Amino acid sequence: MHRYFGKHLDRTTARHDHRHNWQKIARQCIIITVATALLVLGGLLLKDQMPDIEAWIKAQGHWAGAIFILVFCIAALFLVPANLFIFIAGVLFGFGWGYGYTAIALCFLMLAQFWIGRHLLKGRMESFMAHHPKFNAIDKAVSEKGLRVAFLLRLGPVPVGPLSYILSVSRITFRTYVIASLGAFVSPLAVVYYGNLAGHLTKLATGQEHHSAGHYIAMGGGAVVAVIATVYISHVAREALKDA
């Protein structure tokens, strides 16, 4: 009987997780659709200025990327959602350069947040975490299983900014922090791709770009695959964290 109810509970849990994953995929698709629609609308409103804006960005060369990195880091230090800037990177710079600038910004950001959290805000962070059991649980898990748990957290369950500050006041070593932070470079691949797709659709809507319908369908299909992959990786990370 215990075996029967155990199997029944496992099946129920599996169905719940499956449904939850599909709900997350649906939410991600809605967010991407809304963000893209707003961007296209903005492009239509600034249709006459769009060529000048694009020409100015290209004329700045890598200085445009440097300005983006600086603004990204400053805003994210104050916990402005990093995904907003990662999406913008895809819009402004395309997939390749957009991801490159994002990766550089994340490197500076995570290092800066570790130093600030460990040396400037340590007392405040510890006081904050003392009143939030969930963050205390993260601190305990990281302290006990260091690299594995920190890497899994970086794969998606916790936003990059808050997690950096939490890890900075844990007992994790700087070396382990740096290695674990490699996990933070996975999900931005998808977000930059979404921004790149939105940028292409904006150019299409404003008459600056003309490709075949198949081109845009393929890019849309790639976005759906990216959503599914992101949710799956986050799910795997969560399950591994439960085991840890």
HUDAMO-V158451 format. One record per residue. N is the residue number from 1. RES is the residue in one small letter. PHI is phi in whole degrees, -180 to 180 (999 if undefined). BURIAL is + if it has 9 or more other C-alpha atoms within 8 Angstrom, else -. Layout:
n:res:phi:burial
N:RES:PHI:BURIAL
N:RES:PHI:BURIAL
This chain:
n:res:phi:burial
1:m:999:-
2:h:-60:-
3:r:-65:-
4:y:-64:-
5:f:-67:-
6:g:-64:-
7:k:-66:-
8:h:-63:-
9:l:-65:-
10:d:-62:-
11:r:-66:-
12:t:-63:-
13:t:-62:-
14:a:-63:-
15:r:-65:-
16:h:-64:-
17:d:-63:-
18:h:-62:-
19:r:-65:-
20:h:-63:-
21:n:-64:+
22:w:-67:-
23:q:-65:-
24:k:-65:+
25:i:-62:+
26:a:-63:-
27:r:-63:-
28:q:-61:+
29:c:-64:+
30:i:-64:-
31:i:-61:-
32:i:-63:+
33:t:-63:-
34:v:-65:-
35:a:-61:-
36:t:-66:+
37:a:-62:-
38:l:-64:-
39:l:-67:+
40:v:-63:+
41:l:-61:-
42:g:-61:-
43:g:-63:+
44:l:-68:+
45:l:-68:-
46:l:-108:-
47:k:-54:+
48:d:-72:-
49:q:-90:-
50:m:-55:+
51:p:-60:-
52:d:-68:-
53:i:-63:-
54:e:-65:-
55:a:-65:-
56:w:-65:-
57:i:-62:+
58:k:-64:-
59:a:-66:-
60:q:-76:-
61:g:61:-
62:h:-75:-
63:w:-63:-
64:a:-61:+
65:g:-65:+
66:a:-64:+
67:i:-64:-
68:f:-59:+
69:i:-59:+
70:l:-63:+
71:v:-64:-
72:f:-55:+
73:c:-64:+
74:i:-63:-
75:a:-66:+
76:a:-69:+
77:l:-60:+
78:f:-98:-
79:l:67:+
80:v:-66:-
81:p:-52:+
82:a:-64:+
83:n:-61:-
84:l:-61:-
85:f:-73:+
86:i:-66:+
87:f:-62:+
88:i:-62:+
89:a:-59:+
90:g:-65:+
91:v:-67:+
92:l:-78:+
93:f:-117:+
94:g:82:+
95:f:-71:+
96:g:-63:-
97:w:-66:-
98:g:-60:+
99:y:-71:+
100:g:-61:-
101:y:-65:+
102:t:-63:+
103:a:-62:+
104:i:-64:+
105:a:-61:+
106:l:-64:+
107:c:-59:-
108:f:-61:+
109:l:-62:+
110:m:-66:+
111:l:-68:-
112:a:-65:-
113:q:-67:+
114:f:-63:+
115:w:-66:+
116:i:-63:+
117:g:-64:+
118:r:-81:+
119:h:-113:-
120:l:-108:-
121:l:-117:+
122:k:-58:+
123:g:-63:-
124:r:-66:-
125:m:-66:+
126:e:-64:+
127:s:-66:-
128:f:-63:-
129:m:-67:+
130:a:-64:-
131:h:-100:-
132:h:-131:-
133:p:-55:-
134:k:-63:-
135:f:-70:+
136:n:-64:+
137:a:-64:-
138:i:-62:-
139:d:-59:+
140:k:-65:-
141:a:-65:+
142:v:-66:+
143:s:-64:+
144:e:-84:-
145:k:-125:+
146:g:26:+
147:l:-58:+
148:r:-60:-
149:v:-67:+
150:a:-63:+
151:f:-65:+
152:l:-64:+
153:l:-64:+
154:r:-68:+
155:l:-73:+
156:g:151:+
157:p:-59:+
158:v:-124:-
159:p:-55:+
160:v:-60:+
161:g:-66:+
162:p:-58:+
163:l:-64:+
164:s:-60:+
165:y:-68:+
166:i:-64:+
167:l:-66:+
168:s:-64:+
169:v:-102:+
170:s:-83:+
171:r:-90:+
172:i:-69:+
173:t:-81:-
174:f:-62:-
175:r:-62:-
176:t:-64:+
177:y:-59:+
178:v:-64:-
179:i:-65:+
180:a:-63:+
181:s:-67:+
182:l:-61:+
183:g:-65:+
184:a:-75:+
185:f:-94:+
186:v:-83:+
187:s:-63:+
188:p:-60:+
189:l:-56:+
190:a:-70:+
191:v:-66:+
192:v:-63:+
193:y:-62:+
194:y:-60:+
195:g:-64:+
196:n:-62:+
197:l:-62:+
198:a:-61:+
199:g:-63:+
200:h:-64:+
201:l:-67:+
202:t:-66:+
203:k:-66:+
204:l:-64:+
205:a:-67:+
206:t:-97:+
207:g:78:-
208:q:-92:-
209:e:-144:-
210:h:-139:-
211:h:-123:-
212:s:-70:-
213:a:-60:-
214:g:-60:-
215:h:-61:-
216:y:-74:+
217:i:-64:-
218:a:-64:-
219:m:-66:+
220:g:-64:+
221:g:-63:-
222:g:-63:-
223:a:-66:+
224:v:-63:+
225:v:-62:-
226:a:-64:+
227:v:-62:+
228:i:-62:+
229:a:-64:-
230:t:-63:+
231:v:-65:+
232:y:-65:+
233:i:-62:+
234:s:-63:+
235:h:-63:+
236:v:-61:-
237:a:-64:+
238:r:-63:+
239:e:-64:-
240:a:-66:+
241:l:-66:+
242:k:-62:-
243:d:-67:-
244:a:-78:-
